[in-house]
Amino acid sequence: MSPSPDGLLRRHARNTIGRDLIVGDIHGCFSRLRLSLMQIGFDPARDRLFSVGDLVDRGPESDQALGWLSHPWFFPVQGNHEDMAIRWGKSGSAMCHWTYMRNGGGWNVANTADVCAEISQAFAALPIAIELETANGLVGIVHAECPFDDWDALRSALIAPESNTKLKAVRQEVLWSRRRFEDSDTSEVKGVRAVVVGHKRVEQRTTLGNTVYIDTGAWRDGGDFTIIDAATLQPACEEIRT
């Protein structure tokens, strides 16, 4: 795994012994995720699970996020809900508190100061973009969208930003923007086979250009996770292994 100097971008070499899977927004539904992984035969000794972020809020098990972050096979990017937790932890302002509570952060607000600090630090340590090498080409993972038409431009913006102001603007779009989806933008992001994202809830896996949306609202009643194979970009299924 190769990080950028500040950890905002991390690159993972191809998994040569198992599968690399990518899951949509988790939102504190870790028991449901565990069941979904069992159903597709996830093997933590061989497989890796990447996440498009939003590990917490809305679901009933957000307090399990730190435990999941300790798994050596689990690699999430930061989502906008992690961003809200970080901002609330840093500022504590009435506006940050109101925004966080409105979006499901009550479970964390109720924690002790030490636990809140631990959670904020763990979330801040997450990258906002992952590059994943696969048998079929490089796959990018971010929470909301790539704000450039070329992945190389995002890489440069994260590794060597022109200014803190521009870096802040890029972070905001990567974590929060829905522009591509709302504009039905089918242009491709050059430099990667695909960009896999969450953030915008869809009824089923949706592709615009080479941006693949996989947040299918697992936190809702009757909802379920979309988990795709990074190499094929198709839904993961149980494999027969020898």
Contacts in CASP RR format, 6 or more apart in sequence:
PFRMAT RR
TARGET T0000
AUTHOR 0000-0000-0000
METHOD contacts of the structure
MODEL  1
MSPSPDGLLRRHARNTIGRDLIVGDIHGCFSRLRLSLMQIGFDPARDRLF
SVGDLVDRGPESDQALGWLSHPWFFPVQGNHEDMAIRWGKSGSAMCHWTY
MRNGGGWNVANTADVCAEISQAFAALPIAIELETANGLVGIVHAECPFDD
WDALRSALIAPESNTKLKAVRQEVLWSRRRFEDSDTSEVKGVRAVVVGHK
RVEQRTTLGNTVYIDTGAWRDGGDFTIIDAATLQPACEEIRT
1 10 0 8 1.000
1 11 0 8 1.000
1 12 0 8 1.000
1 13 0 8 1.000
2 10 0 8 1.000
2 11 0 8 1.000
3 9 0 8 1.000
3 10 0 8 1.000
3 11 0 8 1.000
3 127 0 8 1.000
4 10 0 8 1.000
4 127 0 8 1.000
4 158 0 8 1.000
4 159 0 8 1.000
5 159 0 8 1.000
6 158 0 8 1.000
7 127 0 8 1.000
8 127 0 8 1.000
8 128 0 8 1.000
8 129 0 8 1.000
8 158 0 8 1.000
8 159 0 8 1.000
8 171 0 8 1.000
9 127 0 8 1.000
9 128 0 8 1.000
9 129 0 8 1.000
9 130 0 8 1.000
9 131 0 8 1.000
9 154 0 8 1.000
9 155 0 8 1.000
9 158 0 8 1.000
9 159 0 8 1.000
10 75 0 8 1.000
10 127 0 8 1.000
10 129 0 8 1.000
10 130 0 8 1.000
10 131 0 8 1.000
11 130 0 8 1.000
11 131 0 8 1.000
11 132 0 8 1.000
11 133 0 8 1.000
12 20 0 8 1.000
12 48 0 8 1.000
12 50 0 8 1.000
12 75 0 8 1.000
12 130 0 8 1.000
12 131 0 8 1.000
12 132 0 8 1.000
12 133 0 8 1.000
13 133 0 8 1.000
14 20 0 8 1.000
14 133 0 8 1.000
14 134 0 8 1.000
14 135 0 8 1.000
15 46 0 8 1.000
15 47 0 8 1.000
15 48 0 8 1.000
17 46 0 8 1.000
18 43 0 8 1.000
18 46 0 8 1.000
18 47 0 8 1.000
18 48 0 8 1.000
19 46 0 8 1.000
19 47 0 8 1.000
19 48 0 8 1.000
19 229 0 8 1.000
19 230 0 8 1.000
19 231 0 8 1.000
19 236 0 8 1.000
19 239 0 8 1.000
20 47 0 8 1.000
20 48 0 8 1.000
20 50 0 8 1.000
20 132 0 8 1.000
20 134 0 8 1.000
20 229 0 8 1.000
20 230 0 8 1.000
20 231 0 8 1.000
21 40 0 8 1.000
21 42 0 8 1.000
21 47 0 8 1.000
21 48 0 8 1.000
21 49 0 8 1.000
21 50 0 8 1.000
21 227 0 8 1.000
21 228 0 8 1.000
21 229 0 8 1.000
21 230 0 8 1.000
21 236 0 8 1.000
22 49 0 8 1.000
22 50 0 8 1.000
22 51 0 8 1.000
22 52 0 8 1.000
22 139 0 8 1.000
22 141 0 8 1.000
22 196 0 8 1.000
22 214 0 8 1.000
22 227 0 8 1.000
22 228 0 8 1.000
22 230 0 8 1.000
23 33 0 8 1.000
23 36 0 8 1.000
23 49 0 8 1.000
23 50 0 8 1.000
23 51 0 8 1.000
23 52 0 8 1.000
23 214 0 8 1.000
23 225 0 8 1.000
23 226 0 8 1.000
23 227 0 8 1.000
24 51 0 8 1.000
24 52 0 8 1.000
24 53 0 8 1.000
24 54 0 8 1.000
24 198 0 8 1.000
24 214 0 8 1.000
24 215 0 8 1.000
24 216 0 8 1.000
24 218 0 8 1.000
24 225 0 8 1.000
24 226 0 8 1.000
24 227 0 8 1.000
25 52 0 8 1.000
25 53 0 8 1.000
25 54 0 8 1.000
25 198 0 8 1.000
25 199 0 8 1.000
25 201 0 8 1.000
25 215 0 8 1.000
25 217 0 8 1.000
25 218 0 8 1.000
25 219 0 8 1.000
26 33 0 8 1.000
26 51 0 8 1.000
26 53 0 8 1.000
26 54 0 8 1.000
26 55 0 8 1.000
26 56 0 8 1.000
26 218 0 8 1.000
26 225 0 8 1.000
27 54 0 8 1.000
27 55 0 8 1.000
27 56 0 8 1.000
27 57 0 8 1.000
27 58 0 8 1.000
27 59 0 8 1.000
27 62 0 8 1.000
27 81 0 8 1.000
27 217 0 8 1.000
27 218 0 8 1.000
27 219 0 8 1.000
28 55 0 8 1.000
28 56 0 8 1.000
28 57 0 8 1.000
28 58 0 8 1.000
28 59 0 8 1.000
28 60 0 8 1.000
28 61 0 8 1.000
28 62 0 8 1.000
28 64 0 8 1.000
28 65 0 8 1.000
28 219 0 8 1.000
29 59 0 8 1.000
29 60 0 8 1.000
29 61 0 8 1.000
29 218 0 8 1.000
29 219 0 8 1.000
29 225 0 8 1.000
30 61 0 8 1.000
30 64 0 8 1.000
30 65 0 8 1.000
30 68 0 8 1.000
31 61 0 8 1.000
32 218 0 8 1.000
32 224 0 8 1.000
32 225 0 8 1.000
33 218 0 8 1.000
33 225 0 8 1.000
36 224 0 8 1.000
36 225 0 8 1.000
36 227 0 8 1.000
37 49 0 8 1.000
37 227 0 8 1.000
39 238 0 8 1.000
40 227 0 8 1.000
40 236 0 8 1.000
40 237 0 8 1.000
40 238 0 8 1.000
41 238 0 8 1.000
41 239 0 8 1.000
42 49 0 8 1.000
43 241 0 8 1.000
44 71 0 8 1.000
44 73 0 8 1.000
47 73 0 8 1.000
48 73 0 8 1.000
48 74 0 8 1.000
48 75 0 8 1.000
49 73 0 8 1.000
49 74 0 8 1.000
49 75 0 8 1.000
49 227 0 8 1.000
50 75 0 8 1.000
50 76 0 8 1.000
50 77 0 8 1.000
50 130 0 8 1.000
50 132 0 8 1.000
50 141 0 8 1.000
50 230 0 8 1.000
51 74 0 8 1.000
51 75 0 8 1.000
51 76 0 8 1.000
51 77 0 8 1.000
52 76 0 8 1.000
52 77 0 8 1.000
52 79 0 8 1.000
52 141 0 8 1.000
52 142 0 8 1.000
52 143 0 8 1.000
52 196 0 8 1.000
52 197 0 8 1.000
52 198 0 8 1.000
52 199 0 8 1.000
52 214 0 8 1.000
52 215 0 8 1.000
53 76 0 8 1.000
53 77 0 8 1.000
53 78 0 8 1.000
53 79 0 8 1.000
53 81 0 8 1.000
53 82 0 8 1.000
53 126 0 8 1.000
53 143 0 8 1.000
53 198 0 8 1.000
54 79 0 8 1.000
54 80 0 8 1.000
54 81 0 8 1.000
54 82 0 8 1.000
54 143 0 8 1.000
54 198 0 8 1.000
54 199 0 8 1.000
54 215 0 8 1.000
55 62 0 8 1.000
55 65 0 8 1.000
55 68 0 8 1.000
55 69 0 8 1.000
55 76 0 8 1.000
55 79 0 8 1.000
55 81 0 8 1.000
55 82 0 8 1.000
56 62 0 8 1.000
56 65 0 8 1.000
56 81 0 8 1.000
56 82 0 8 1.000
56 85 0 8 1.000
56 105 0 8 1.000
56 107 0 8 1.000
56 108 0 8 1.000
57 81 0 8 1.000
57 84 0 8 1.000
57 103 0 8 1.000
57 104 0 8 1.000
57 105 0 8 1.000
57 107 0 8 1.000
58 104 0 8 1.000
58 219 0 8 1.000
59 219 0 8 1.000
62 105 0 8 1.000
62 107 0 8 1.000
62 108 0 8 1.000
63 107 0 8 1.000
65 119 0 8 1.000
65 122 0 8 1.000
66 118 0 8 1.000
66 119 0 8 1.000
66 122 0 8 1.000
68 74 0 8 1.000
69 76 0 8 1.000
69 122 0 8 1.000
75 130 0 8 1.000
76 126 0 8 1.000
77 126 0 8 1.000
77 127 0 8 1.000
77 128 0 8 1.000
77 129 0 8 1.000
77 130 0 8 1.000
77 141 0 8 1.000
77 142 0 8 1.000
77 143 0 8 1.000
78 123 0 8 1.000
78 124 0 8 1.000
78 126 0 8 1.000
78 127 0 8 1.000
78 128 0 8 1.000
78 143 0 8 1.000
78 175 0 8 1.000
79 128 0 8 1.000
79 143 0 8 1.000
79 144 0 8 1.000
79 175 0 8 1.000
79 199 0 8 1.000
80 143 0 8 1.000
80 144 0 8 1.000
80 175 0 8 1.000
80 176 0 8 1.000
80 199 0 8 1.000
81 103 0 8 1.000
81 104 0 8 1.000
81 105 0 8 1.000
82 123 0 8 1.000
82 126 0 8 1.000
83 123 0 8 1.000
83 171 0 8 1.000
83 175 0 8 1.000
83 176 0 8 1.000
84 96 0 8 1.000
84 99 0 8 1.000
84 100 0 8 1.000
84 103 0 8 1.000
84 105 0 8 1.000
85 100 0 8 1.000
85 105 0 8 1.000
85 108 0 8 1.000
85 119 0 8 1.000
85 120 0 8 1.000
85 123 0 8 1.000
86 120 0 8 1.000
86 123 0 8 1.000
86 124 0 8 1.000
87 96 0 8 1.000
87 100 0 8 1.000
88 96 0 8 1.000
88 97 0 8 1.000
88 99 0 8 1.000
88 100 0 8 1.000
88 105 0 8 1.000
88 108 0 8 1.000
88 109 0 8 1.000
88 120 0 8 1.000
89 96 0 8 1.000
89 116 0 8 1.000
89 117 0 8 1.000
89 120 0 8 1.000
90 120 0 8 1.000
97 109 0 8 1.000
100 106 0 8 1.000
100 108 0 8 1.000
100 109 0 8 1.000
101 109 0 8 1.000
108 116 0 8 1.000
108 119 0 8 1.000
109 116 0 8 1.000
111 119 0 8 1.000
128 142 0 8 1.000
128 143 0 8 1.000
128 158 0 8 1.000
128 171 0 8 1.000
128 174 0 8 1.000
128 175 0 8 1.000
129 140 0 8 1.000
129 141 0 8 1.000
129 142 0 8 1.000
129 154 0 8 1.000
129 155 0 8 1.000
129 158 0 8 1.000
129 174 0 8 1.000
130 140 0 8 1.000
130 141 0 8 1.000
130 142 0 8 1.000
131 138 0 8 1.000
131 139 0 8 1.000
131 140 0 8 1.000
131 141 0 8 1.000
131 151 0 8 1.000
131 155 0 8 1.000
131 192 0 8 1.000
132 138 0 8 1.000
132 139 0 8 1.000
132 140 0 8 1.000
132 141 0 8 1.000
132 230 0 8 1.000
134 193 0 8 1.000
134 230 0 8 1.000
134 231 0 8 1.000
135 231 0 8 1.000
136 193 0 8 1.000
136 231 0 8 1.000
136 232 0 8 1.000
137 192 0 8 1.000
137 193 0 8 1.000
138 151 0 8 1.000
138 191 0 8 1.000
138 192 0 8 1.000
138 193 0 8 1.000
139 192 0 8 1.000
139 193 0 8 1.000
139 194 0 8 1.000
139 195 0 8 1.000
139 196 0 8 1.000
139 230 0 8 1.000
139 233 0 8 1.000
140 146 0 8 1.000
140 151 0 8 1.000
140 192 0 8 1.000
140 194 0 8 1.000
140 195 0 8 1.000
140 196 0 8 1.000
141 195 0 8 1.000
141 196 0 8 1.000
141 197 0 8 1.000
142 154 0 8 1.000
142 174 0 8 1.000
142 195 0 8 1.000
142 197 0 8 1.000
143 174 0 8 1.000
143 175 0 8 1.000
143 197 0 8 1.000
143 198 0 8 1.000
143 199 0 8 1.000
144 173 0 8 1.000
144 174 0 8 1.000
144 175 0 8 1.000
144 176 0 8 1.000
144 177 0 8 1.000
144 178 0 8 1.000
144 197 0 8 1.000
144 198 0 8 1.000
144 199 0 8 1.000
144 200 0 8 1.000
145 173 0 8 1.000
145 174 0 8 1.000
145 177 0 8 1.000
145 178 0 8 1.000
145 179 0 8 1.000
145 180 0 8 1.000
145 181 0 8 1.000
145 195 0 8 1.000
145 197 0 8 1.000
145 199 0 8 1.000
145 211 0 8 1.000
146 154 0 8 1.000
146 174 0 8 1.000
146 189 0 8 1.000
146 195 0 8 1.000
146 211 0 8 1.000
147 154 0 8 1.000
147 170 0 8 1.000
147 173 0 8 1.000
147 174 0 8 1.000
147 177 0 8 1.000
148 154 0 8 1.000
148 157 0 8 1.000
148 189 0 8 1.000
149 187 0 8 1.000
149 188 0 8 1.000
149 189 0 8 1.000
149 190 0 8 1.000
150 189 0 8 1.000
150 190 0 8 1.000
150 191 0 8 1.000
151 189 0 8 1.000
151 190 0 8 1.000
151 191 0 8 1.000
151 192 0 8 1.000
151 195 0 8 1.000
152 190 0 8 1.000
152 191 0 8 1.000
154 170 0 8 1.000
154 174 0 8 1.000
157 166 0 8 1.000
157 167 0 8 1.000
157 170 0 8 1.000
158 167 0 8 1.000
158 170 0 8 1.000
161 167 0 8 1.000
161 170 0 8 1.000
173 179 0 8 1.000
175 199 0 8 1.000
176 199 0 8 1.000
178 199 0 8 1.000
178 200 0 8 1.000
179 185 0 8 1.000
180 208 0 8 1.000
180 211 0 8 1.000
181 200 0 8 1.000
181 208 0 8 1.000
181 213 0 8 1.000
184 208 0 8 1.000
185 208 0 8 1.000
185 209 0 8 1.000
186 208 0 8 1.000
186 209 0 8 1.000
187 209 0 8 1.000
188 209 0 8 1.000
188 210 0 8 1.000
189 195 0 8 1.000
189 210 0 8 1.000
189 211 0 8 1.000
192 210 0 8 1.000
193 210 0 8 1.000
193 233 0 8 1.000
194 210 0 8 1.000
194 211 0 8 1.000
194 212 0 8 1.000
194 233 0 8 1.000
195 210 0 8 1.000
195 211 0 8 1.000
195 212 0 8 1.000
196 211 0 8 1.000
196 212 0 8 1.000
196 214 0 8 1.000
196 228 0 8 1.000
196 230 0 8 1.000
196 233 0 8 1.000
197 211 0 8 1.000
197 212 0 8 1.000
197 213 0 8 1.000
197 214 0 8 1.000
197 215 0 8 1.000
198 213 0 8 1.000
198 214 0 8 1.000
198 215 0 8 1.000
199 215 0 8 1.000
200 213 0 8 1.000
200 215 0 8 1.000
201 215 0 8 1.000
201 216 0 8 1.000
201 217 0 8 1.000
202 213 0 8 1.000
202 214 0 8 1.000
202 215 0 8 1.000
202 216 0 8 1.000
203 216 0 8 1.000
204 216 0 8 1.000
204 226 0 8 1.000
205 212 0 8 1.000
205 213 0 8 1.000
205 214 0 8 1.000
205 216 0 8 1.000
205 226 0 8 1.000
205 228 0 8 1.000
205 235 0 8 1.000
206 212 0 8 1.000
206 213 0 8 1.000
207 213 0 8 1.000
212 228 0 8 1.000
212 233 0 8 1.000
214 226 0 8 1.000
214 227 0 8 1.000
214 228 0 8 1.000
215 226 0 8 1.000
216 223 0 8 1.000
216 224 0 8 1.000
216 225 0 8 1.000
216 226 0 8 1.000
217 223 0 8 1.000
217 224 0 8 1.000
218 224 0 8 1.000
218 225 0 8 1.000
226 235 0 8 1.000
227 235 0 8 1.000
227 236 0 8 1.000
228 234 0 8 1.000
228 235 0 8 1.000
228 236 0 8 1.000
229 235 0 8 1.000
229 236 0 8 1.000
END
